[in-house]
Amino acid sequence: MALPKRDELLKDVHYDRMPEKHWMDTKPEFRPGTYCYAGDPEVVKDLGLPNPRKWQPYDEDWKLPENWKEIVLNAIRDRMDRFRSFKLFMDICVRCGACADKCHFFLGTGDPKNMPVLRAELLRSVVKGEFTRSGKIFGRLAGARPLTYDVIKEWFYYYYQCTECRRCSVFCPYGIDTAEITILAREILHEIGVNIDWILKPVRFSAEIGNHIGLQPHTIQENIEFLLDDIEEITGVRPEVPINKKGAEILFVTPSADFFADPGIYTFMGYVLLFHYLGLDWTLSTYASEGGNFGFFTSHEMMRKLHAKIYHEAERLKVKWILGGECGHMWRVVHQYEDTMLGPAPKNLEVPKCPITGTVFEHAKSTKIVHICEFTANLIAHGKLNLDPSRNDHLVVTFHDSCNTSRGMGIFEEPRFILRNVCNNFYEMPENTIREKTFCCGSGSGLNTDEYMEMRMRGGFPRANAVEYVHEKHGVNHLACICAIDRAVLPPLMNYWVPGVSVGGVHELVGNALVIPGEKKRTTDLRFQPLKGVEEEENV
């Protein structure tokens, strides 16, 4: 499907136009570009999930189980009993509308059902209609409705038009987290076999092989060798990358995209240079070769299963603690679910302690996992790195706060501290679009699939709009971030809305700036782009 041109995409978006019909009477239109493909039946079967069959969202008949209504109502009842937050969120909303214009999908579509208050109402109205006396007596007058086949289609359409970014929760006076509602709504839909392919295939690969793309151990090693060749050509230094090394002090876990995908590979090269510089005793694991947890987008049980692989491998390799790479939802899983749902960490793990500075990361006492930005910022603060920020002078940099690492775990200052030490040209986007109020990339939570490109461009519009502001005002030409999904989805978003702005990880810029003992004079950055002034020197 051809994507509309930039100037045409939002021309039909009107925030002040009243819909012709009541929202309960408006059915979603499954138009190409606005929905994701259904899960492959073989994958659904392999994962042991219910109701594997061939179907697509545009089909009239979704081939649901005969007792689908009973399954869904039981699933809602079960979650209401298990999750107090879900029960509260179904009850306490006063429809104040403070969240209404905070969702990037509402801003990009103008569709009222993408207002978080109404997206939650899609499920809340059924809870009222099916589980409350007032709802059964007064029906629509009480904001209630029955569970119908059309409601299931509506849930699928809109709960996969939510990236679980939680921006709306920042503005809700009652603290309602619509992302939690989306997570549970998707989990409920899974019980009748309503799911999407781009989430389930990564889940199967992660469960069976160890990473979301299904990279075999020898492929990971070969890809890393190619990256080491590039590092050696650029710096004259060839670091070692230990793989499955038993007894190492640190297990390093990063998104698998860092092994093979542009621009994540440059972030990985930055990690490798840093660890070589420090003489760190570390290892990768080919079994736990995925930081991203696609189970998080499927069910709590699947999230638990994939998360456990990391700790099992830490136990098998007998490491002391875990260092995590630049990943978004990996960190939300670790910091919001480890202590209450997934733990405890293996007994062989110790409270993380930096072997270079001696800093004990007390905040990671229970999880035993430290974020790479916390680790590197600590090194810089203690003066342990020799950095030449002028090597990044060809870049004018801004920073995108990834939803899960910012709102999910409060990492705001560490990446900025690093960037200000490795770059001479750094500019912030407008205050209401960064830190806790950051806008989503528009493709998180497993929605970064090509058939969904129109919605990705619509959902990413607010983020791109803020980048365009600093691009025009300060000449920003590079967008740094600390999430693998961001590194995958922001390049096409920038190409569409703000051409001329590249995307990369923070540690790519660290790798550029780090002065390695014994290295040759660098003439290019890690992407083989010439450093500022090199071309002029060569022409003298």
Salt bridges, closest charged atoms under 4 A:
ASP7 OD1 - ARG6 NE 3.93
ASP25 OD1 - ARG140 NH2 2.81
ASP46 OD2 - ARG204 NH1 2.68
ASP78 OD2 - ARG79 NH1 3.34
ASP78 OD2 - ARG82 NH1 2.79
ASP101 OD1 - LYS102 NZ 2.61
GLU121 OE2 - ARG95 NH2 2.89
GLU121 OE1 - ARG124 NH1 2.73
GLU130 OE2 - LYS69 NZ 3.87
ASP150 OD2 - LYS27 NZ 3.19
GLU154 OE2 - LYS113 NZ 2.60
GLU154 OE1 - ARG145 NH2 2.60
GLU164 OE2 - ARG186 NH1 3.49
ASP177 OD2 - ARG166 NE 2.83
ASP177 OD2 - ARG332 NH2 3.94
GLU180 OE2 - ARG332 NH2 3.83
GLU187 OE2 - ARG79 NH2 2.84
GLU187 OE1 - HIS300 ND1 2.69
GLU191 OE2 - ARG79 NH1 2.74
ASP197 OD2 - LYS201 NZ 3.19
GLU225 OE1 - ARG238 NH2 2.83
ASP229 OD1 - ARG238 NH1 2.74
GLU232 OE1 - ARG238 NH1 2.99
ASP258 OD1 - ARG487 NH2 3.06
ASP281 OD1 - LYS245 NZ 2.79
GLU290 OE1 - HIS212 ND1 2.78
GLU301 OE2 - ARG82 NH2 3.24
GLU313 OE2 - ARG316 NH2 2.74
GLU326 OE1 - ARG487 NH1 2.92
GLU326 OE2 - HIS507 ND1 2.74
GLU338 OE1 - HIS307 NE2 2.62
GLU362 OE1 - LYS365 NZ 3.54
GLU374 OE2 - HIS363 NE2 2.94
ASP388 OD2 - ARG391 NE 3.94
ASP401 OD2 - ARG416 NH2 2.63
GLU413 OE2 - ARG435 NE 2.99
GLU428 OE2 - ARG416 NE 2.46
GLU428 OE2 - ARG420 NH2 3.86
GLU428 OE2 - ARG435 NH2 3.77
GLU431 OE1 - ARG435 NH1 3.95
ASP450 OD1 - ARG456 NH1 3.86
GLU454 OE1 - ARG31 NH1 2.92
GLU454 OE2 - ARG458 NE 2.91
GLU468 OE2 - ARG6 NH2 2.87
ASP486 OD2 - HIS400 NE2 3.26
GLU508 OE2 - ARG527 NE 2.63
GLU519 OE2 - ARG391 NH2 2.51
GLU519 OE1 - ARG522 NH2 3.06
ASP525 OD2 - HIS394 NE2 2.80
GLU537 OE1 - LYS521 NZ 3.22
